[in-house]
């Protein structure tokens, strides 16, 4: 187990004096309504099980490592996906459904895991397979961000060659360039090319990751039917724009401690989102209509979950995190080392192999054992 993780205990106690009052107020306000606030009980949940449907460019890597460290503190491991494709190392079957664990999982004791925290296209077939290992009642959740902001962030990250060849400077986009981008996204030939050569269409789509459709031009009626089915597969959707409230909801939903809710932000630099006109914002909703339909639905559901108790607990989490950041700036040795999703998964993978007495190089290929 990572020896530096107990430092989070110290980071939490730094903010303790001011948080005691908030916690007491939260307990008094709860008045026995914990279930109303949303989910499992507090405490060190040693039987931690959950499925995180990881989305692209939403802050999901930060959340993935937070969840992975929570598992690590309890001596548990996530599922490790096969690294046999060139798309990503933090995937379970993606961009296909998770239907063949013998082929799509990897490593020693690969069928023994407590959670899924990697990219996985969460179709009905994926859900059925996950429930075989984690139970039909396994908590399942995801994370969404405003679709236009996510689109720009994803394009800057994946840098599709088709857009570069079309003369886009994705770092600095004007209102007119955003509209030119929307013109191309509405071109079926261009969209299919983008999908087959870089998988950008799937990476930019909540509809794809939620197992609704892989067709960016699906008719609205067919989309609604598939979306209604998908809603039954994911019980909680968090919002990037409401991060601290999302962490409060998540803590209760899967049974984490406040100590678990301290993290290193994986995003070192936040590029500005293009400043666009109201007309272009309206057009963004037209072009990205599927993702906005999904986002708006879950944003409404998210707002309905908020209670006074959760509002207080979100303040506790925010105060704890801010104290942790201040402490790291003052005493570097008090920080948990910055660890992005790939290094984290590689380290835990090697540790699980070692715990099973298996040399790492006998069970993996490529970067996993680098």
N, C-alpha and C positions, 0 to 999 in steps of 0.2 A: 504494500500500500504506500502511496506517496506520503513521505514523512512530513512534508510541509503543510498538509491539509489541516492539522490541528491549529495552525496559525489563524484560521478563520474564527476559531473560538475567541482568540484574543481580539480580533477585529470586531467581533460582535460585542464583547464586553466593553470596548472603548466607548460605545454609545449607550451603555446600560443605564446610567443614572437617569437620563432624560426619557429612555424608553420604558422604564418601569411604570411611570405614570400613564403612558399611552396604553401599555398592556393592561394595567388595572382598569383603565377606562373602557377598554375593549371588552374585558371580561364582564364588567358591570353592564355594559350596553347589550351584551349578548343575551343575558337573562335566559339561558337555556335554549337559544335559537341557533346553535352551531350548525345544524343541518341546513337551516335556511341560508346560511352563509356559503354553503356549498360543498359538501363532500365528506372526506374521511376525517378522522380525529387527528389531533396533533400528536407529536411524540416521535421517537426514533422508530420509524416503521421499518423493521428489519425484513419484512416480507414485501418490500417495495416492488410493485409491478406497474408498468404503464407502457403506453405506445405514444410516442411523439411523432406525429406526421410532419416531418421536416420539410419546410418550403424554402425556396431560393430567395436570397437577398431580403430577408425580413428581420434580421437579428437572430436567425435560427442557430447559427454557429455558437454565439454567446450562450444561448439557452441550452444547446446541446452539451457544451462543456459543463455548465452548471449542473445539469441533470446527471451527467456522467460522474462528476465528482460526488454527488449525493449517493449514487450507487456505490462508488469506491469507498466512502466512509463506512458503508454497511457490509463491505466485503462481497459486493455483488458485481455482475458484469452485464453489459449490454450485448445484444446480438452483433456479431461481426460479419459483414457482407463479404462476398467473394470479390477479390480484386482482379478478376480476370478480364474486365472490360476497361476501356480507356476513358470512361466518362467521369468517374469519381471513385475515390476509395472509401467514402463514407456513404455507401449505398447498400440497400438490401433489395436486390432484384431490379432496381430502377434502371432504365425506364419501363421495364416490364413489371408485371405483378409478382408478388412474392408467393410462389406456388411450389417451389422445389427446394426445400431446405438442404437436402444433401448436396445440391449443386450451387445454391445461392448463398449458403453460409459457409464459413471457413474457420479453421483452427481447431485446437484441441478442445474436446468436449463441446463441440459447436452447437449442439441442440439444447444445451443447458444455459439459459440466459434469463434475465429478469425483466428486461425492457428492450424496446426498439427506439433508438434515437437517431438513426440514419435516414437519408432520403429513401422513401419507399412510396411507390404509387399505390395509394390506399384504395384499391378496388374492393369489390365484394369478395373476390377470391383471396386477396391479400388479408382482408379481415378474418376470413375463415381459417387461414393458415396460422395467423398470429394467435387466434383464440385456441387453437389446438395446444399451444405451448403455454399461454399465459391465462387462459380461462375466458369464458364468455363475458365475464363482468370486468375485464381489464379496463382501467381508465384510459381513454383515448382522447387526445387533444392535438391542436395545431396552433400555428401562429400566422397571422395575416398583417399586412401593411397596406396602406393606401396604394391601389394598383398603379397609378401613374408614377408615384415616387419609386415603387418597386421596379417598374419597367425601366426607368432611367438608370437605376442602380445596377440592374442585371445587365443591361446593354454595356455599361461601362466595365463591368467585371468580365463578361464573356467575350466582348469585342468581336461580334460576328464579322467575318471578312466581307460578307456581302454589303454591309453598311459602310465599312471603310472604303470599299471599292466605289460605293455610290457617293463618296466625298463627305461623309459625316465626320465631324470632330465631336465625339460623344462627350468630351470633357466640358465643352462650352457650347451649349445649344441655345439658339434664339427661338422666339416664338414661331418664326417662319420655318425654321429647321424642324421644329417639333411637328408642325403641320405637314411638312414634306415626309417626315417619318411616318405619320399616320397615313399619308397617301400610299406609301409602299406597303404598309401593313395590311391595307385593304385590298392590295393586288394579290389575287389568289395564286398566281404563278410564283411571284416573289415569296409569298408566305410559305408555299410548299418547298421551295428551294431552301429557305432559311431553316425549315423543319428537318429536311433530310440531310443537310450538310453540317449543321451545327447544333441541331436539336433546340435551337433558340425558342421556337414556338412553344415547345413543351416546358422549357425552363421558365418561360415568362407566364405560365398559365396555372392559376389555382385549379381550374377545371381539370387539368391533366393530373396534378398531384393528388387531387381528391377522388380520382377515378371516375370523373363524370364523362369526359370526352377527350379525344385527341384531335378533334376536328375544330379548328378555329372559326369555321363558317357554319357551325351547326345551327339549325333552325331553332328559334326560341321555344317552341312547343316541345321539341325533343329534349332540349336542354333542361327545361323545367321538370320534365318527368325524371330525367337522370339525376338532377340536383335533389329532388325530393327523396330519392333513394339514398343518395350520399349523406344526407343530413342525419340519417339513422346510424351511420357508421362512426361519426365523430361527436362526442358528447360536449366538448368544451373547445371553443376557439378563442385564443388570446389575441391581443392587438398590440403591435409594436408601438403605436402612438400613445397607448395607455400602459406603459411598461410596468410601473410599480403596482398599479391595480391588478394587472395581469399576473404578476408574481404572487400577490396576495391570494388571488383566486386559485392559482396553481398549487400553492402551498397547501391549502385546505383540500383541494381536489384529489391529490395523490398522497397526502400525509407526510409532508416534509416539516422540518423544524425551521425556526427562524435562522439558525446557524447555517442552514443550507442556502439561504437566500442572499449570498454574497458572491460576487462574480467579478471577473476581469472582462471589460468590454473588448471584444475582439476587433472592433472597428477603431483603428487608430486615427483616421482622418475622414471627415464627413464632407464630401463634395457637395456644393449647393445644388439644389434641384432647380432646373430652368424656371425662370420667371415667365409665366405664360398668362395670356389674357383670359377673361371669363369665357369668351367664345371658344378658345382652345381647350379650356377645362371642360366645357360642355362636350366638345368633340372627343376628348379623351374618354368620357363616359360612353360615348357612342361606339368608339373603336374597341374599347376594353370592356364592353358591356357585360360579358360573362363574369369577368373577375369582379366588376363592380356589383353585380347582382349578388355574388357570393359574399363579398366584403360587406355590403350594406346589410344583408340578412344577419350575418354574425355580429356586426356592430350593434344592431338592435338587440340581439339576444344578450350580448355582453352587458349593455347598459341595464338590462332588466335584472341581471344578477347582482348588481352593486347594492350593498347594504351598509348601514353605518358601521357595523363591525369590520367589514372589509376595508372601509375607508380608513379606519384607525390602523388596521394592520398594514395597509399600504404605506402609511406614514412611518410605521416602525421599520419596514423594509427599506424605505428610502433613507431614513436617518442612519440605519446601520450601514448601508452601502456608502453613503457620503462620509461616514466616520472611517470606514475601511479605506477609502480613497485618500483621505487626508493622512491617515496613518502610513500608508504606503509611500506617500510623498515625503513624509518626515523620516521614516525608518524603512529603508528598502528591504531589509531582512524580514520585515513583518508581512511582506506581500507574498501571495501565492504566485509562483512563476507564471508569466504569461504563456499560455498554452492554447494554441488554436485547435480546431476540431481534428485535423489530420494527425498532428503530433500526439494529441491526447489519445486518440483511438489506437494509434500504433503502439504507444507505451502500454496501454491496458491490454492490448492483444498479446504482447510479449509476456506481460506479467501473468496472464491467464495460462498461457502455454507453460511457463515456468512452474506455476502452481500445480500443473498436471504432470510435471516431470518430463516434458517434451521439449527438445531443442527447437527453437523457433524456426530455424531454417528447414526443418523437416515438414513443416506444415504450411508454409507460405511461400509465395513467390514475389519478386519485385520489391516494392518499397516498404512493405509491412515490417520487415526485419532490418531495415537500413539503420 
